[in-house]
Amino acid sequence: MLMPNLSVEKKREMIREIQTFFLEERGEEIGEIAAEICFEFIKDRLGPVFYNMAIHDARDIVEQRMQTLEEDLYALEKQ
């Protein structure tokens, strides 16, 4: 699966978010390396699930719009 290119700053921001989550929700202070390992796990194992869900949702929207467009085109036909 293609992953969007994250800037170094965006990746660091996400790693800090993981560290904050562990501290606030679990009372655990984890280091940057542990947070990065967690980030890589989420990206590699869970990311594709969310990506596929988004693609499915997008496909449904396109299909709905195509159906509407098809109906509009039939309405334009002359009797």
Distance bins in CASP14 RR format, pairs under 12 A and 6 or more apart:
PFRMAT RR
TARGET T0000
AUTHOR 0000-0000-0000
RMODE 2
METHOD distances of the structure
MODEL  1
1 43 0 0 0 0 1 0 0 0 0 0 0
1 44 0 0 0 0 1 0 0 0 0 0 0
1 45 0 0 0 0 0 1 0 0 0 0 0
1 46 0 0 0 0 0 1 0 0 0 0 0
1 47 0 0 0 0 1 0 0 0 0 0 0
1 48 1 0 1 0 0 0 0 0 0 0 0
1 49 0 0 0 0 0 1 0 0 0 0 0
1 50 0 0 0 0 0 1 0 0 0 0 0
1 51 1 0 0 1 0 0 0 0 0 0 0
1 52 0 0 0 0 1 0 0 0 0 0 0
1 54 0 0 0 0 0 1 0 0 0 0 0
1 55 0 0 0 0 0 1 0 0 0 0 0
2 47 0 0 0 0 0 1 0 0 0 0 0
2 48 0 0 0 0 0 1 0 0 0 0 0
2 51 0 0 0 0 1 0 0 0 0 0 0
2 55 0 0 0 0 0 1 0 0 0 0 0
3 11 0 0 0 0 0 1 0 0 0 0 0
3 39 0 0 0 0 0 1 0 0 0 0 0
3 40 0 0 0 0 0 1 0 0 0 0 0
3 42 0 0 0 0 0 1 0 0 0 0 0
3 43 1 0 0 1 0 0 0 0 0 0 0
3 44 0 0 0 0 1 0 0 0 0 0 0
3 47 0 0 0 0 1 0 0 0 0 0 0
3 48 0 0 0 0 1 0 0 0 0 0 0
3 50 0 0 0 0 0 1 0 0 0 0 0
3 51 0 0 0 0 1 0 0 0 0 0 0
4 10 0 0 0 0 1 0 0 0 0 0 0
4 11 0 0 0 0 0 1 0 0 0 0 0
4 43 0 0 0 0 0 1 0 0 0 0 0
4 47 0 0 0 0 0 1 0 0 0 0 0
4 51 0 0 0 0 1 0 0 0 0 0 0
5 11 0 0 0 0 0 1 0 0 0 0 0
6 12 0 0 0 0 1 0 0 0 0 0 0
6 13 0 0 0 0 1 0 0 0 0 0 0
6 14 1 0 0 1 0 0 0 0 0 0 0
6 15 0 0 0 0 0 1 0 0 0 0 0
6 39 0 0 0 0 1 0 0 0 0 0 0
6 40 0 0 0 0 0 1 0 0 0 0 0
6 43 0 0 0 0 1 0 0 0 0 0 0
7 13 0 0 0 0 1 0 0 0 0 0 0
7 14 0 0 0 0 0 1 0 0 0 0 0
8 14 0 0 0 0 0 1 0 0 0 0 0
8 15 0 0 0 0 0 1 0 0 0 0 0
8 36 0 0 0 0 0 1 0 0 0 0 0
9 15 0 0 0 0 0 1 0 0 0 0 0
9 16 0 0 0 0 0 1 0 0 0 0 0
10 16 0 0 0 0 0 1 0 0 0 0 0
10 17 0 0 0 0 0 1 0 0 0 0 0
10 39 0 0 0 0 0 1 0 0 0 0 0
11 17 0 0 0 0 0 1 0 0 0 0 0
11 18 0 0 0 0 0 1 0 0 0 0 0
11 32 0 0 0 0 0 1 0 0 0 0 0
11 35 0 0 0 0 0 1 0 0 0 0 0
11 36 0 0 0 0 1 0 0 0 0 0 0
11 39 1 0 0 1 0 0 0 0 0 0 0
11 40 0 0 0 0 1 0 0 0 0 0 0
11 42 0 0 0 0 0 1 0 0 0 0 0
11 43 0 0 0 0 1 0 0 0 0 0 0
12 18 0 0 0 0 0 1 0 0 0 0 0
12 19 0 0 0 0 0 1 0 0 0 0 0
12 32 0 0 0 0 1 0 0 0 0 0 0
12 35 0 0 0 0 1 0 0 0 0 0 0
12 36 0 0 0 0 1 0 0 0 0 0 0
12 39 0 0 0 0 1 0 0 0 0 0 0
13 19 0 0 0 0 0 1 0 0 0 0 0
13 20 0 0 0 0 0 1 0 0 0 0 0
13 35 0 0 0 0 0 1 0 0 0 0 0
13 39 0 0 0 0 0 1 0 0 0 0 0
14 20 0 0 0 0 0 1 0 0 0 0 0
14 21 0 0 0 0 0 1 0 0 0 0 0
14 32 0 0 0 0 0 1 0 0 0 0 0
14 35 0 0 0 0 1 0 0 0 0 0 0
14 36 0 0 0 0 1 0 0 0 0 0 0
14 38 0 0 0 0 1 0 0 0 0 0 0
14 39 1 0 1 0 0 0 0 0 0 0 0
14 40 0 0 0 0 0 1 0 0 0 0 0
14 42 0 0 0 0 1 0 0 0 0 0 0
14 43 0 0 0 0 1 0 0 0 0 0 0
15 21 0 0 0 0 0 1 0 0 0 0 0
15 22 0 0 0 0 0 1 0 0 0 0 0
15 30 0 0 0 0 1 0 0 0 0 0 0
15 31 0 0 0 0 1 0 0 0 0 0 0
15 32 1 0 0 1 0 0 0 0 0 0 0
15 33 0 0 0 0 1 0 0 0 0 0 0
15 34 0 0 0 0 1 0 0 0 0 0 0
15 35 1 0 1 0 0 0 0 0 0 0 0
15 36 1 0 1 0 0 0 0 0 0 0 0
15 37 0 0 0 0 1 0 0 0 0 0 0
15 38 0 0 0 0 1 0 0 0 0 0 0
15 39 1 0 1 0 0 0 0 0 0 0 0
15 40 0 0 0 0 1 0 0 0 0 0 0
15 42 0 0 0 0 0 1 0 0 0 0 0
15 43 0 0 0 0 0 1 0 0 0 0 0
16 22 0 0 0 0 0 1 0 0 0 0 0
16 23 0 0 0 0 0 1 0 0 0 0 0
16 30 0 0 0 0 0 1 0 0 0 0 0
16 31 0 0 0 0 0 1 0 0 0 0 0
16 32 0 0 0 0 1 0 0 0 0 0 0
16 35 1 0 0 1 0 0 0 0 0 0 0
16 36 0 0 0 0 0 1 0 0 0 0 0
16 38 0 0 0 0 0 1 0 0 0 0 0
16 39 0 0 0 0 0 1 0 0 0 0 0
17 23 0 0 0 0 0 1 0 0 0 0 0
17 24 0 0 0 0 0 1 0 0 0 0 0
17 25 0 0 0 0 0 1 0 0 0 0 0
17 30 0 0 0 0 0 1 0 0 0 0 0
17 35 0 0 0 0 1 0 0 0 0 0 0
17 36 0 0 0 0 0 1 0 0 0 0 0
17 38 0 0 0 0 0 1 0 0 0 0 0
17 39 0 0 0 0 1 0 0 0 0 0 0
17 42 0 0 0 0 0 1 0 0 0 0 0
18 24 0 0 0 0 0 1 0 0 0 0 0
18 25 0 0 0 0 0 1 0 0 0 0 0
18 26 0 0 0 0 0 1 0 0 0 0 0
18 28 0 0 0 0 0 1 0 0 0 0 0
18 29 0 0 0 0 0 1 0 0 0 0 0
18 30 1 0 0 1 0 0 0 0 0 0 0
18 31 0 0 0 0 1 0 0 0 0 0 0
18 32 0 0 0 0 1 0 0 0 0 0 0
18 33 0 0 0 0 0 1 0 0 0 0 0
18 34 0 0 0 0 1 0 0 0 0 0 0
18 35 1 0 1 0 0 0 0 0 0 0 0
18 36 0 0 0 0 1 0 0 0 0 0 0
18 37 0 0 0 0 1 0 0 0 0 0 0
18 38 1 0 1 0 0 0 0 0 0 0 0
18 39 1 0 1 0 0 0 0 0 0 0 0
18 40 0 0 0 0 0 1 0 0 0 0 0
18 41 0 0 0 0 0 1 0 0 0 0 0
18 42 0 0 0 0 1 0 0 0 0 0 0
18 43 0 0 0 0 0 1 0 0 0 0 0
19 25 0 0 0 0 0 1 0 0 0 0 0
19 26 0 0 0 0 0 1 0 0 0 0 0
19 27 0 0 0 0 0 1 0 0 0 0 0
19 28 0 0 0 0 1 0 0 0 0 0 0
19 29 1 0 0 1 0 0 0 0 0 0 0
19 30 1 0 1 0 0 0 0 0 0 0 0
19 31 1 0 0 1 0 0 0 0 0 0 0
19 32 1 0 0 1 0 0 0 0 0 0 0
19 33 0 0 0 0 0 1 0 0 0 0 0
19 34 0 0 0 0 1 0 0 0 0 0 0
19 35 1 0 1 0 0 0 0 0 0 0 0
19 36 0 0 0 0 1 0 0 0 0 0 0
19 37 0 0 0 0 0 1 0 0 0 0 0
19 38 0 0 0 0 1 0 0 0 0 0 0
19 39 0 0 0 0 1 0 0 0 0 0 0
20 26 0 0 0 0 0 1 0 0 0 0 0
20 27 0 0 0 0 0 1 0 0 0 0 0
20 28 0 0 0 0 0 1 0 0 0 0 0
20 29 0 0 0 0 0 1 0 0 0 0 0
20 30 0 0 0 0 0 1 0 0 0 0 0
20 31 0 0 0 0 0 1 0 0 0 0 0
20 35 0 0 0 0 1 0 0 0 0 0 0
21 27 0 0 0 0 1 0 0 0 0 0 0
21 28 0 0 0 0 1 0 0 0 0 0 0
21 29 0 0 0 0 0 1 0 0 0 0 0
21 30 0 0 0 0 1 0 0 0 0 0 0
21 35 0 0 0 0 1 0 0 0 0 0 0
21 38 0 0 0 0 1 0 0 0 0 0 0
21 39 0 0 0 0 0 1 0 0 0 0 0
21 42 0 0 0 0 0 1 0 0 0 0 0
22 28 1 0 1 0 0 0 0 0 0 0 0
22 29 1 0 0 1 0 0 0 0 0 0 0
22 30 1 0 1 0 0 0 0 0 0 0 0
22 31 0 0 0 0 1 0 0 0 0 0 0
22 32 0 0 0 0 0 1 0 0 0 0 0
22 34 0 0 0 0 1 0 0 0 0 0 0
22 35 1 0 0 1 0 0 0 0 0 0 0
22 38 0 0 0 0 1 0 0 0 0 0 0
22 39 0 0 0 0 0 1 0 0 0 0 0
23 29 1 0 1 0 0 0 0 0 0 0 0
23 30 1 0 0 1 0 0 0 0 0 0 0
23 31 0 0 0 0 0 1 0 0 0 0 0
23 34 0 0 0 0 0 1 0 0 0 0 0
23 35 0 0 0 0 0 1 0 0 0 0 0
24 30 0 0 0 0 0 1 0 0 0 0 0
26 38 0 0 0 0 0 1 0 0 0 0 0
28 34 0 0 0 0 1 0 0 0 0 0 0
28 35 0 0 0 0 0 1 0 0 0 0 0
28 38 0 0 0 0 0 1 0 0 0 0 0
29 35 0 0 0 0 0 1 0 0 0 0 0
30 36 0 0 0 0 1 0 0 0 0 0 0
30 37 0 0 0 0 1 0 0 0 0 0 0
30 38 1 0 0 1 0 0 0 0 0 0 0
30 39 0 0 0 0 0 1 0 0 0 0 0
31 37 0 0 0 0 1 0 0 0 0 0 0
31 38 0 0 0 0 1 0 0 0 0 0 0
31 39 0 0 0 0 0 1 0 0 0 0 0
32 38 0 0 0 0 0 1 0 0 0 0 0
32 39 0 0 0 0 1 0 0 0 0 0 0
33 39 0 0 0 0 0 1 0 0 0 0 0
33 40 0 0 0 0 0 1 0 0 0 0 0
34 40 0 0 0 0 0 1 0 0 0 0 0
34 41 0 0 0 0 0 1 0 0 0 0 0
35 41 0 0 0 0 0 1 0 0 0 0 0
35 42 0 0 0 0 0 1 0 0 0 0 0
36 42 0 0 0 0 0 1 0 0 0 0 0
36 43 0 0 0 0 0 1 0 0 0 0 0
37 43 0 0 0 0 0 1 0 0 0 0 0
37 44 0 0 0 0 0 1 0 0 0 0 0
37 45 0 0 0 0 0 1 0 0 0 0 0
38 44 0 0 0 0 0 1 0 0 0 0 0
38 45 0 0 0 0 0 1 0 0 0 0 0
38 46 0 0 0 0 0 1 0 0 0 0 0
39 45 0 0 0 0 0 1 0 0 0 0 0
39 46 0 0 0 0 0 1 0 0 0 0 0
39 47 0 0 0 0 0 1 0 0 0 0 0
40 46 0 0 0 0 0 1 0 0 0 0 0
40 47 0 0 0 0 0 1 0 0 0 0 0
41 47 0 0 0 0 1 0 0 0 0 0 0
42 48 0 0 0 0 0 1 0 0 0 0 0
42 49 0 0 0 0 0 1 0 0 0 0 0
42 50 0 0 0 0 1 0 0 0 0 0 0
43 49 0 0 0 0 0 1 0 0 0 0 0
43 50 0 0 0 0 0 1 0 0 0 0 0
43 51 0 0 0 0 0 1 0 0 0 0 0
44 51 0 0 0 0 0 1 0 0 0 0 0
45 51 0 0 0 0 0 1 0 0 0 0 0
46 52 0 0 0 0 0 1 0 0 0 0 0
46 53 0 0 0 0 0 1 0 0 0 0 0
47 53 0 0 0 0 1 0 0 0 0 0 0
47 54 0 0 0 0 1 0 0 0 0 0 0
47 55 0 0 0 0 0 1 0 0 0 0 0
48 54 0 0 0 0 0 1 0 0 0 0 0
48 55 0 0 0 0 0 1 0 0 0 0 0
49 55 0 0 0 0 0 1 0 0 0 0 0
49 56 0 0 0 0 0 1 0 0 0 0 0
50 56 0 0 0 0 0 1 0 0 0 0 0
50 57 0 0 0 0 0 1 0 0 0 0 0
51 57 0 0 0 0 0 1 0 0 0 0 0
51 58 0 0 0 0 0 1 0 0 0 0 0
52 58 0 0 0 0 0 1 0 0 0 0 0
52 59 0 0 0 0 0 1 0 0 0 0 0
53 59 0 0 0 0 0 1 0 0 0 0 0
53 60 0 0 0 0 0 1 0 0 0 0 0
54 60 0 0 0 0 0 1 0 0 0 0 0
54 61 0 0 0 0 0 1 0 0 0 0 0
55 61 0 0 0 0 0 1 0 0 0 0 0
55 62 0 0 0 0 0 1 0 0 0 0 0
56 62 0 0 0 0 0 1 0 0 0 0 0
56 63 0 0 0 0 0 1 0 0 0 0 0
57 63 0 0 0 0 0 1 0 0 0 0 0
57 64 0 0 0 0 0 1 0 0 0 0 0
58 64 0 0 0 0 0 1 0 0 0 0 0
58 65 0 0 0 0 0 1 0 0 0 0 0
59 65 0 0 0 0 0 1 0 0 0 0 0
59 66 0 0 0 0 0 1 0 0 0 0 0
60 66 0 0 0 0 0 1 0 0 0 0 0
60 67 0 0 0 0 0 1 0 0 0 0 0
61 67 0 0 0 0 0 1 0 0 0 0 0
61 68 0 0 0 0 0 1 0 0 0 0 0
62 68 0 0 0 0 0 1 0 0 0 0 0
62 69 0 0 0 0 0 1 0 0 0 0 0
63 69 0 0 0 0 0 1 0 0 0 0 0
63 70 0 0 0 0 0 1 0 0 0 0 0
64 70 0 0 0 0 0 1 0 0 0 0 0
64 71 0 0 0 0 0 1 0 0 0 0 0
65 71 0 0 0 0 0 1 0 0 0 0 0
65 72 0 0 0 0 0 1 0 0 0 0 0
66 72 0 0 0 0 0 1 0 0 0 0 0
66 73 0 0 0 0 0 1 0 0 0 0 0
67 73 0 0 0 0 0 1 0 0 0 0 0
67 74 0 0 0 0 0 1 0 0 0 0 0
68 74 0 0 0 0 0 1 0 0 0 0 0
68 75 0 0 0 0 0 1 0 0 0 0 0
69 75 0 0 0 0 0 1 0 0 0 0 0
69 76 0 0 0 0 0 1 0 0 0 0 0
70 76 0 0 0 0 0 1 0 0 0 0 0
70 77 0 0 0 0 0 1 0 0 0 0 0
71 77 0 0 0 0 0 1 0 0 0 0 0
END
